[in-house]
Amino acid sequence: MEMFKPYVLKDMTLKNRIVLPPMDNYCADNEGNVNDTHFNHYVSRAMGGVGLIIVEATAISQNGRISDNCLSIWDDSKVPGLKSIAEGCQKYGSKVAIQINHAGRKCTANGDDKDYTLAPSAIAFDETYRVPKEITKEEILDTVVHFGTAAKRADEAGYDALEIHGAHGYLISEFLSPITNKRTDEYGGSLENRARYLIEVIDEVKKYWPSNKPLLLRVSATDHLPDGMKVEEMVEIINMIKTKIDMVHVSTGGVALANINLYPGYQVKYAEIIKKECDIPTIAVGLIRTKELVNEILGNERADLVALGRELARNPFFVVQNAWENKIDYDYPAIYAHAFREKR
Ligand SMILES: Cc1cc2nc3c(=O)[nH]c(=O)nc-3n(C[C@H](O)[C@H](O)[C@H](O)COP(=O)(O)O)c2cc1C
């Protein structure tokens, strides 16, 4: 079965093709510390046999948080907690990545300073969000440095892979999209200019992230809006940077409100386009709930890995349950061997 084929990316070998995509649990304290809920959540998915677990959006700075309750990686004190998640999951044979993020204009965390929230241009997401301050070149450099130190800490915490959050209308994605980037300097206008910030972040991260460990980039391949990012443009961007990254995690939307036609696997075509047009491995994600759809995507080589978000939230045992039901010889969690020896 396609789902259970191992996958190798640099020094990381996955035991199967199922990914837990980053999903913010919004349950950290105000300092973004890891707690028991985070640990139990991620380790349960590891016990359930998930091949690659990507830890939720983790803030590189205080004003890079989506909310007051996001995980953080903005100082060294966060390393032990984040390490406990990585080690806890690795114990059950999963590989673990962490997503590093700056929330840009979608930061809702409390900040005293009226200029707390930064974005390429001073345009609010909608009336419920603060109007961000247009980020200066000096502040751009600060955030780039923060992405680099976050990568260094992620390595120290023992993560197998790193995902840069370039999707869903957070800071990197805001630079990429013409809807949120109205700058007239070298960071705005042409596609090359809008991609400049992303490239600076990747280059800084690569100073600290070991070259033998995979570097993933999550993108919104389209904004689903006439004046927004189109997949053809995203293909051009990925082609610009593909020698610097190892895999693209292909999502869509989140930059501005849009009517999206939702159906099972609705984003898979974008993962397929980027895989084929850019010749780079991809992760497909979005309303994927069944083994049939997972195997269709992998069997037809539309993506290399498949991420199941809300399905794995509902059922952490999706992988081992499918292995058992399909009589796959699998490395079941030792303490549950009795259950998986049951006749089917
Ligand atoms: C509660 C929740 C939190 C999320 N947090 C993140 C996040 O931290 N980073 C991210 O890139 N995507 C995030 N997402 C998007 C998911 O990674 C995924 O792309 C989305 O849920 C679609 O996949 P699904 O239909 O399998 O759930 C989140 C989604 C949900 C439902």
The ligand as an SDF file (V2000), in Angstrom:
LIG
                    3D

 31 33  0  0  0  0  0  0  0  0999 V2000
   -6.8950   24.3810   14.5620 C   0  0  0  0  0  0  0  0  0  0  0  0
   -5.9750   24.5310   13.3730 C   0  0  0  0  0  0  0  0  0  0  0  0
   -4.7330   25.1010   13.5530 C   0  0  0  0  0  0  0  0  0  0  0  0
   -3.8610   25.2560   12.4620 C   0  0  0  0  0  0  0  0  0  0  0  0
   -2.6060   25.7650   12.6680 N   0  0  0  0  0  0  0  0  0  0  0  0
   -1.7240   25.8150   11.6450 C   0  0  0  0  0  0  0  0  0  0  0  0
   -0.3920   26.1870   11.8760 C   0  0  0  0  0  0  0  0  0  0  0  0
    0.0450   26.4020   13.0200 O   0  0  0  0  0  0  0  0  0  0  0  0
    0.4280   26.2790   10.7950 N   0  0  0  0  0  0  0  0  0  0  0  0
   -0.0060   25.9950    9.5290 C   0  0  0  0  0  0  0  0  0  0  0  0
    0.7730   26.0950    8.5810 O   0  0  0  0  0  0  0  0  0  0  0  0
   -1.2660   25.5820    9.2940 N   0  0  0  0  0  0  0  0  0  0  0  0
   -2.1180   25.4590   10.3230 C   0  0  0  0  0  0  0  0  0  0  0  0
   -3.3750   24.9490   10.1070 N   0  0  0  0  0  0  0  0  0  0  0  0
   -3.7240   24.4010    8.7810 C   0  0  0  0  0  0  0  0  0  0  0  0
   -3.4580   22.8840    8.7550 C   0  0  0  0  0  0  0  0  0  0  0  0
   -2.0800   22.6140    8.8000 O   0  0  0  0  0  0  0  0  0  0  0  0
   -4.0250   22.2210    7.4850 C   0  0  0  0  0  0  0  0  0  0  0  0
   -3.4060   22.7660    6.3620 O   0  0  0  0  0  0  0  0  0  0  0  0
   -5.5370   22.4000    7.3920 C   0  0  0  0  0  0  0  0  0  0  0  0
   -6.1750   22.0090    8.5970 O   0  0  0  0  0  0  0  0  0  0  0  0
   -6.1170   21.6020    6.2140 C   0  0  0  0  0  0  0  0  0  0  0  0
   -5.8850   20.2350    6.3790 O   0  0  0  0  0  0  0  0  0  0  0  0
   -7.0830   19.2500    6.9140 P   0  0  0  0  0  0  0  0  0  0  0  0
   -8.2640   19.4630    6.0180 O   0  0  0  0  0  0  0  0  0  0  0  0
   -6.4930   17.8610    6.7730 O   0  0  0  0  0  0  0  0  0  0  0  0
   -7.3750   19.6110    8.3390 O   0  0  0  0  0  0  0  0  0  0  0  0
   -4.2530   24.8210   11.1730 C   0  0  0  0  0  0  0  0  0  0  0  0
   -5.5200   24.2480   11.0160 C   0  0  0  0  0  0  0  0  0  0  0  0
   -6.3660   24.0740   12.0940 C   0  0  0  0  0  0  0  0  0  0  0  0
   -7.7050   23.4040   11.8890 C   0  0  0  0  0  0  0  0  0  0  0  0
  1  2  1  0
  2  3  1  0
  2 30  2  0
  3  4  2  0
  4  5  1  0
  4 28  1  0
  5  6  2  0
  6  7  1  0
  6 13  1  0
  7  8  2  0
  7  9  1  0
  9 10  1  0
 10 11  2  0
 10 12  1  0
 12 13  2  0
 13 14  1  0
 14 15  1  0
 14 28  1  0
 15 16  1  0
 16 17  1  0
 16 18  1  0
 18 19  1  0
 18 20  1  0
 20 21  1  0
 20 22  1  0
 22 23  1  0
 23 24  1  0
 24 25  2  0
 24 26  1  0
 24 27  1  0
 28 29  2  0
 29 30  1  0
 30 31  1  0
M  END
$$$$
